[in-house]
Amino acid sequence: MNGVDRLTLVKQDLDSHVALITLNNSEQGNVLNQKSLQAIIQTLGSSIQNRDSRVIVLRSNGDQFCLGMDLSFLQSLDQSTEENRKKADETVSLYVDLLSLIHFSAKPVICVVKGEVKAGGVGLVAACDVVLASEKSTFELSEVFFGLIPANVIPFLLSVRMSPQKIKYLVLTAKKLLAEKARDIGLVDEVFSETEMEKGIKSIIKKLLRASPEALKETKEFINRLSREDIKEASKTAKETLLRLIRNKNVIQAIKDFNEGNTPVWFEKYRPAKPI
């Protein structure tokens, strides 16, 4: 993909240790196809690798966060040719890779939703660590209308955010959820009014920048591991993890700093130059 495509579809910025990834095609619904998926993966990957970034924010440039897969692109993939079968396989694989990249990122990923989210866009939301939505945002799994199911979205809903029954209900009925209802069932973490959104996002970023990056990474890995273990295995894992961490010299120093009224070495102040 050339630089123009990437710049058009996704914008990237770094502001006070926060990597801002903006889905930049809201007029077209920020739909997902090979080009847009590649652009998001490349941008997200570089933000994860950037030593100056501590928190990643995924957002959109308008009132449509993401309307899912590009239906015109899917329609063009006539499965009668080997070339198109390959394109379809590559596109689906890119989507799965993107959700996994978000979910397993060592750095916390905040999703800021202002507007409409449908189908595959719900997967982007569900894979993120923290989901913050404006009160006017909506969420809809509409795949059944055109003969599909959100197969690649469901694993991230099921293992991370929602019960099987809630997922089944939303998929079967294609019900559109307002932000507060999405929060009530676990898809969204916090809902803000338009006037309070900026303040709410910055408050959470400030907390994340005060935390140990290693502790944030450990938290994600620990929860992912425990979600696959029974209670006996989980208890053993918990004990081993805690003992390993309290022997870490950086943790010991941070406890010493705290007891002496000082801030640990990883503490960063959030002083953004631009609004979120």
C-alpha positions as CSV (number, residue, x, y, z in Angstrom):
1,M,0.0,0.0,0.0
2,N,1.3,3.5,-0.8
3,G,1.6,6.4,1.7
4,V,-1.3,8.3,0.2
5,D,-3.7,5.4,0.9
6,R,-2.6,5.1,4.4
7,L,-2.8,8.9,5.1
8,T,-6.3,9.0,3.6
9,L,-7.7,6.1,5.5
10,V,-6.0,6.3,8.9
11,K,-4.2,9.2,10.6
12,Q,-1.6,8.8,13.3
13,D,-0.3,11.2,15.9
14,L,1.6,11.1,19.2
15,D,0.7,13.6,21.9
16,S,2.1,13.5,25.4
17,H,2.9,9.7,25.2
18,V,-0.6,8.9,23.8
19,A,-0.7,7.4,20.3
20,L,-3.8,8.7,18.5
21,I,-5.1,6.5,15.7
22,T,-7.9,8.1,13.8
23,L,-10.1,6.2,11.4
24,N,-10.2,9.0,8.8
25,N,-13.0,8.0,6.4
26,S,-16.2,8.5,8.4
27,E,-18.0,9.9,5.3
28,Q,-17.8,6.4,3.9
29,G,-18.4,4.7,7.3
30,N,-14.7,3.8,7.9
31,V,-15.6,0.5,6.2
32,L,-13.2,-2.4,6.4
33,N,-11.5,-3.8,3.3
34,Q,-8.0,-4.9,2.4
35,K,-6.6,-1.3,2.2
36,S,-8.2,0.0,5.4
37,L,-7.4,-3.1,7.4
38,Q,-3.7,-3.0,6.2
39,A,-3.6,0.7,7.1
40,I,-5.0,0.2,10.6
41,I,-2.7,-2.8,11.3
42,Q,0.4,-0.9,10.1
43,T,-0.5,2.2,12.2
44,L,-1.4,0.2,15.3
45,G,1.7,-1.9,15.0
46,S,4.0,1.1,14.8
47,S,2.2,2.7,17.8
48,I,2.7,-0.5,19.8
49,Q,6.4,-0.6,18.9
50,N,7.0,3.2,19.5
51,R,8.9,3.5,22.8
52,D,7.4,7.0,23.3
53,S,3.8,5.8,23.3
54,R,2.3,4.5,26.5
55,V,-1.4,4.5,25.7
56,I,-3.1,4.0,22.4
57,V,-6.4,5.7,21.5
58,L,-8.5,4.4,18.6
59,R,-11.1,7.0,17.4
60,S,-12.9,8.2,14.2
61,N,-13.0,11.6,12.5
62,G,-16.8,11.8,12.4
63,D,-20.1,10.5,13.4
64,Q,-19.6,7.0,12.0
65,F,-17.0,5.1,13.9
66,C,-17.1,2.0,11.7
67,L,-19.9,0.3,9.7
68,G,-18.1,-3.0,9.4
69,M,-16.9,-4.8,6.3
70,D,-17.1,-3.0,2.9
71,L,-20.1,-4.6,1.3
72,S,-19.2,-3.4,-2.2
73,F,-15.8,-4.9,-1.8
74,L,-17.3,-8.2,-0.6
75,Q,-19.8,-8.2,-3.5
76,S,-16.9,-7.9,-6.0
77,L,-15.3,-11.0,-4.6
78,D,-17.0,-13.5,-6.9
79,Q,-15.9,-16.8,-5.4
80,S,-15.8,-18.4,-8.9
81,T,-12.2,-17.4,-9.4
82,E,-9.1,-18.5,-7.5
83,E,-7.9,-14.9,-7.3
84,N,-11.0,-13.7,-5.6
85,R,-11.1,-16.6,-3.2
86,K,-7.6,-15.6,-2.2
87,K,-8.7,-12.0,-1.7
88,A,-11.6,-13.0,0.4
89,D,-9.3,-15.2,2.5
90,E,-6.7,-12.5,2.9
91,T,-9.4,-9.9,3.9
92,V,-10.9,-12.1,6.6
93,S,-7.4,-13.0,7.9
94,L,-6.5,-9.3,8.1
95,Y,-9.6,-8.6,10.2
96,V,-8.8,-11.4,12.6
97,D,-5.2,-10.3,12.8
98,L,-6.3,-6.7,13.6
99,L,-8.6,-7.8,16.5
100,S,-5.8,-10.0,17.9
101,L,-3.3,-7.2,17.6
102,I,-5.6,-4.9,19.6
103,H,-6.5,-7.6,22.2
104,F,-2.9,-8.8,22.8
105,S,-1.2,-5.4,22.6
106,A,1.2,-4.9,25.5
107,K,-0.1,-1.3,25.8
108,P,-3.6,-0.4,26.8
109,V,-5.9,0.4,23.9
110,I,-8.8,2.9,24.5
111,C,-11.6,3.0,22.0
112,V,-13.4,6.3,21.8
113,V,-16.8,6.0,20.0
114,K,-18.7,9.0,18.8
115,G,-21.5,7.8,16.6
116,E,-22.5,4.7,14.8
117,V,-20.9,1.2,15.0
118,K,-22.1,-1.8,13.0
119,A,-21.1,-5.4,12.3
120,G,-17.3,-5.7,12.1
121,G,-17.0,-2.3,13.8
122,V,-18.4,-3.9,16.9
123,G,-15.4,-6.3,16.8
124,L,-13.0,-3.4,16.8
125,V,-14.7,-2.0,19.9
126,A,-14.9,-5.4,21.7
127,A,-11.2,-6.1,21.3
128,C,-10.1,-2.9,23.0
129,D,-9.3,-2.7,26.7
130,V,-11.3,0.4,27.5
131,V,-14.4,1.5,25.6
132,L,-15.7,5.1,26.1
133,A,-18.7,6.2,24.2
134,S,-20.7,9.4,23.7
135,E,-24.3,9.1,24.8
136,K,-25.5,9.3,21.2
137,S,-23.5,6.4,20.0
138,T,-25.2,3.2,18.7
139,F,-24.1,-0.4,18.3
140,E,-25.6,-3.0,16.0
141,L,-24.7,-6.5,14.8
142,S,-26.5,-6.6,11.5
143,E,-24.9,-9.4,9.6
144,V,-28.0,-11.7,9.6
145,F,-29.7,-9.2,7.2
146,F,-27.4,-10.2,4.4
147,G,-27.0,-13.9,5.3
148,L,-23.8,-13.8,7.4
149,I,-23.1,-14.0,11.1
150,P,-20.5,-12.0,13.0
151,A,-18.3,-15.1,13.4
152,N,-15.0,-13.2,13.9
153,V,-16.6,-10.7,16.3
154,I,-18.2,-13.3,18.6
155,P,-15.0,-14.8,20.1
156,F,-14.1,-11.3,21.5
157,L,-17.5,-10.7,22.8
158,L,-17.8,-14.1,24.4
159,S,-14.4,-14.4,26.0
160,V,-14.2,-10.7,27.1
161,R,-17.4,-8.8,27.4
162,M,-20.7,-10.5,27.3
163,S,-22.7,-13.7,28.1
164,P,-23.6,-16.2,25.4
165,Q,-27.4,-15.4,25.8
166,K,-26.9,-11.6,25.3
167,I,-24.7,-12.2,22.2
168,K,-27.3,-14.6,20.8
169,Y,-30.1,-12.1,21.3
170,L,-28.2,-9.2,19.7
171,V,-27.1,-11.3,16.7
172,L,-30.5,-12.9,16.1
173,T,-32.5,-9.7,16.4
174,A,-29.9,-7.3,15.0
175,K,-31.0,-5.0,17.7
176,K,-29.5,-1.5,17.7
177,L,-28.3,-0.5,21.1
178,L,-27.9,3.0,22.5
179,A,-24.7,3.7,24.3
180,E,-26.2,3.3,27.8
181,K,-27.7,0.0,27.1
182,A,-24.4,-1.2,25.5
183,R,-22.8,-0.2,28.8
184,D,-25.3,-2.1,30.8
185,I,-24.5,-5.4,29.0
186,G,-20.7,-4.9,29.1
187,L,-19.9,-3.8,25.5
188,V,-19.1,-0.3,26.6
189,D,-17.2,0.7,29.8
190,E,-18.3,4.3,30.3
191,V,-20.8,6.7,28.6
192,F,-20.3,10.4,28.6
193,S,-22.4,13.4,27.4
194,E,-21.0,15.4,24.5
195,T,-19.9,18.1,26.9
196,E,-18.2,15.7,29.4
197,M,-16.5,13.4,26.9
198,E,-13.2,15.2,26.6
199,K,-12.8,15.5,30.4
200,G,-13.7,11.8,30.9
201,I,-11.3,10.5,28.3
202,K,-8.4,12.6,29.7
203,S,-9.1,11.5,33.3
204,I,-8.7,7.8,32.3
205,I,-5.5,8.6,30.3
206,K,-4.0,10.4,33.2
207,K,-4.5,7.3,35.4
208,L,-2.9,5.0,32.8
209,L,0.1,7.3,32.4
210,R,0.7,7.1,36.2
211,A,0.7,3.3,36.2
212,S,3.7,1.1,35.5
213,P,3.7,0.1,31.9
214,E,4.9,-3.4,32.9
215,A,2.0,-3.7,35.4
216,L,-0.5,-2.8,32.7
217,K,1.1,-5.4,30.3
218,E,1.1,-8.0,33.1
219,T,-2.6,-7.3,33.9
220,K,-3.6,-8.0,30.4
221,E,-1.6,-11.2,30.1
222,F,-2.7,-12.4,33.5
223,I,-6.4,-11.9,32.8
224,N,-6.1,-13.5,29.4
225,R,-4.3,-16.5,30.9
226,L,-6.8,-16.9,33.8
227,S,-9.8,-16.8,31.4
228,R,-8.6,-20.2,30.1
229,E,-7.9,-21.9,33.4
230,D,-10.1,-23.5,36.1
231,I,-10.1,-22.1,39.6
232,K,-7.3,-24.5,40.8
233,E,-5.0,-23.6,38.0
234,A,-5.9,-19.9,38.3
235,S,-5.0,-19.8,42.0
236,K,-1.6,-21.3,41.3
237,T,-1.0,-18.9,38.4
238,A,-2.0,-16.0,40.7
239,K,0.4,-17.0,43.4
240,E,3.3,-17.5,41.0
241,T,2.7,-14.2,39.3
242,L,2.5,-12.1,42.5
243,L,5.6,-13.7,43.9
244,R,7.5,-13.0,40.7
245,L,6.3,-9.3,40.6
246,I,7.2,-8.5,44.2
247,R,10.7,-9.7,43.6
248,N,11.1,-7.3,40.7
249,K,13.6,-4.6,41.7
250,N,11.6,-1.9,39.9
251,V,8.5,-2.8,41.9
252,I,10.5,-2.8,45.2
253,Q,11.8,0.7,44.3
254,A,8.4,1.9,43.4
255,I,7.0,0.8,46.8
256,K,9.9,2.5,48.5
257,D,9.2,5.7,46.5
258,F,5.5,5.6,47.4
259,N,6.3,5.1,51.1
260,E,8.7,8.1,51.0
261,G,6.2,10.3,49.2
262,N,8.0,10.2,45.9
263,T,6.7,9.2,42.4
264,P,8.0,6.1,40.6
265,V,10.3,6.5,37.6
266,W,7.4,5.5,35.2
267,F,5.0,8.3,36.3
268,E,4.2,10.6,33.4
269,K,2.1,13.7,33.5
270,Y,-0.5,14.1,30.7
271,R,-0.1,17.4,29.0
272,P,-1.8,17.0,25.6
273,A,-1.3,19.7,23.0
274,K,-4.6,18.9,21.2
275,P,-8.1,17.8,22.2
276,I,-8.9,14.0,22.0
